[in-house]
Amino acid sequence: MSILTEQELQVILGWERDRASQFLLDGSQENVDVVLPAARNKGFGKITPESLDAAVAISFRSLKYFPGHEHPVIKQELAKAAADKVQDEKNKRIKKKEFANAWGLHRGSDRTELDQDDDRQARARAEKKAAEKEAFKKTQLQAKAEFEKICDQYIVTRASGRTDHSKTEERRDLLRQIKVTKKNENVILYTEMVRLANEALRGFEREDSKITW
């Protein structure tokens, strides 16, 4: 499991903001397990924007992205596949209509059937989009509550059992600086923020293990 220092967290946050216009990784642990070790390897033990870019370059096909924010290569392939599917369905409908017209088979009803087929597909797309939007909203609301809980309840405790209030506030402020938004949209991605916050907590634990309070 990769553990981040406070400095590494800041590097990753800056890198994610800079790359948000190109792609946006989701908050899965699978992405963390792939990208961070590869980035440290490429950066000779350090995590830098350049080493993160190199890590993504060699693993982008195995990473998970927020829908609509895939790696440019993957996005291009998805767009082509979707366009090919639409064109294929359109060609089938055209051939069906041409056949019916050529043989004079129920022309009026055939046109109506084609129109109805288009309507059904449009409704299906709209329903799917609405369901995805609702699921996304629900997930983000749950993640928002979790993120706020992490920030509000984090405490630094000395070996003596006493709370280090100064260090606690310092790190809470650092956690609250974590913010990830969707490309060109005023939508906060709390799932990604929770992932980064948990990485930060592990980094805090590693730093504290080296300190004699």
Helices and strands as residue ranges (DSSP letters): H 6-19, H 29-42, H 49-59, G 60-62, H 72-103, H 107-153, H 165-176, H 190-208
